[in-house]
Structures are given as structure tokens and as C-alpha cells.
């Protein structure tokens, strides 16, 4: 082989090596500090949440989010009109220390008198019962939501 060919092969190998190093640093940065997200606003195909009045104890309306499985089992969060974020980030409403959860993994929010679960682009997915959540989905009472090894339910 000519010296020019060897030089080009070496440069191509070096470029590919640097590409992998930069990609690995990007993944680590995202895992540690979270992904860059656009400001929260209405998403295409999702109606903006209507402001809810103070919850009146309607029959069948959930009042608590309970962790039923995982390291935080027994943790209870009272439901208000405020969205609940779940993930490893310190600013999440429910902070889970789970290798299978993303920094900002999922979100629960009230809309039209029901609670909706939405996956926030997590690596391992969010599951409602045994179905992977691919779009904002209403959550029935008592149906398990799985984020990594943590299982949560809405209860009265």
C-alpha cells in the first residue's frame, strides 16, 4: 500500500475514534445532568390541561399516588392539580434511585378530571400495566405504572 493510503486509513480511524469518544461523553452528560428540554407547553396532539378546582371527593377520583413496589415502597404522594415528575433528577417530584430509570423518566398530570401518564423519552420506557406508554395515556385507579423497578398506583 502507498503511504498516502495508510495516512488516509489512519486519519479515518482517528476520526471514528473521536466520534465514539464524543458520543460517550454526550451520553454520560445527559445521564448526569438530564437532557435539554424545550420549555413545557402544549404538545402536538395533546390538549393543554385545564386548571382544576380544589378536588372535591368525587366517587372514583384518585387522591393519592402510592409506591407499591421497589426501593421506595410505601411512599405516598397526595394528588393535587400539580403535575408529578418521576425520575432520578433531584428536582423530580418522586426521586427514584434506580439504574433503569432516566433523569426525567415520566410525568403524571391531571386533565379533564382524570390523570394522564406520559413517558418523557426515557431509555427503558414507562409501562402502564403491561403495555409500554408511547403517548399520553389515561391511568385507571389501581392499575400499576412501572418506571424501572419502581411500581406506582393511583388510589382513593
Secondary structure by P-SEA (a helix, b strand, c coil): ccaaaaaaaaaaaaaaaaaaaaaaaaaaaaaaccccccccccccccccccccccccccccccccccccccccccbbbbbccbbbbbcccccccccccccccccccbbbbbcccbbbbbbcccccccccccccccccccccccbbbbcccbbbbbcc
